[in-house]
Amino acid sequence: MEKRQEGSEEISSKKGTVGPSSTLEYLNPQYWDERFSTEEHYEWFKDYSHFQHLIKEHVKHNASVLELGCGNSQLCENLYNDGVTELTCIDISAVAVEKMQKRLLSKGYPDIRVVEADMLDLPFGDESFDVVIEKGTMDVLFVDSGDPWNPRPATLNKVMAMLKGVHRVLKPDGVFISITFGQPHFRRPIFGAPEFNWSMEWSTFGDGFHYFFYILKKGQKIRDGKLVQTTGTNS
Ligand SMILES: C[S@@+](CC[C@H](N)C(=O)[O-])C[C@H]1O[C@@H](n2cnc3c(N)ncnc32)[C@H](O)[C@@H]1O
């Protein structure tokens, strides 16, 4: 993951959490398989209660939602409990997918779809979803970026492959929500690449360290060649 201002996502005292020897391990699907074989639940950044108000503002009940890199997070259950029931989750880890499928069945969420897939090669048709959401998953792609002001071309290629896929599967008025510690000065040049027809705004949440909740609205005009932007609101 990119260098953070403070703190760490990994709380090693959490039962079952396997911290990697190097953050480069986050790019290795086998790391995730091993981790998820022992870890039952880990919520990256903050749990749903911290950004629920932002979800309510930007995700309609009847929206079809794709979650990228669900891991063993409870985000999909939280969305479902808030009335957003047309949900598809993907993860690159077969172990995460199998355990998530079992967990959702046993907890009474049989209609949430969980699919093993790579977010760099999304197996969905064009314009299939109203909302694509990710929490901490795109950040994984940045662990080998080097200088965050000038990421390596190989890193940028992967990030762009992911974002092009997200843009493709979003409906013409769809919304991409990215929950991350990546600050706007690093994200703006990437989200604002000319191939994307979406606007960008963001809010922050969390106490102490603030996380970012980016909202990219497809189909919105980019004014004067610049991205639409709102000032972050703390909550
Ligand atoms: C940092 S964890 C975030 C998990 C979860 N979103 C959360 O908020 O707790 C990253 C997740 O992305 C998954 N992942 C990593 N690379 C992926 C890829 N290329 N495609 C899909 N999932 C991927 C990992 O298996 C892991 O579950």
The ligand as a Gaussian input file, in Angstrom:
#p B3LYP/6-31G(d) Opt

LIG

0 1
 C       -6.901000      -4.488000       1.067000
 S       -7.985000      -5.826000       0.848000
 C       -9.576000      -5.006000       0.972000
 C      -10.681000      -5.977000       1.334000
 C      -12.050000      -5.350000       1.524000
 N      -12.442000      -4.550000       0.372000
 C      -12.133000      -4.495000       2.784000
 O      -12.481000      -3.324000       2.692000
 O      -11.884000      -4.999000       3.880000
 C       -7.804000      -6.094000      -0.900000
 C       -8.691000      -7.188000      -1.456000
 O       -8.577000      -7.152000      -2.874000
 C       -8.415000      -8.457000      -3.364000
 N       -7.674000      -8.307000      -4.628000
 C       -6.357000      -8.021000      -4.809000
 N       -6.059000      -7.926000      -6.109000
 C       -7.222000      -8.138000      -6.776000
 C       -7.566000      -8.166000      -8.157000
 N       -6.648000      -7.959000      -9.121000
 N       -8.838000      -8.413000      -8.486000
 C       -9.779000      -8.635000      -7.538000
 N       -9.514000      -8.634000      -6.213000
 C       -8.242000      -8.384000      -5.833000
 C       -7.677000      -9.217000      -2.270000
 O       -7.838000     -10.604000      -2.378000
 C       -8.328000      -8.605000      -1.037000
 O       -9.500000      -9.291000      -0.711000

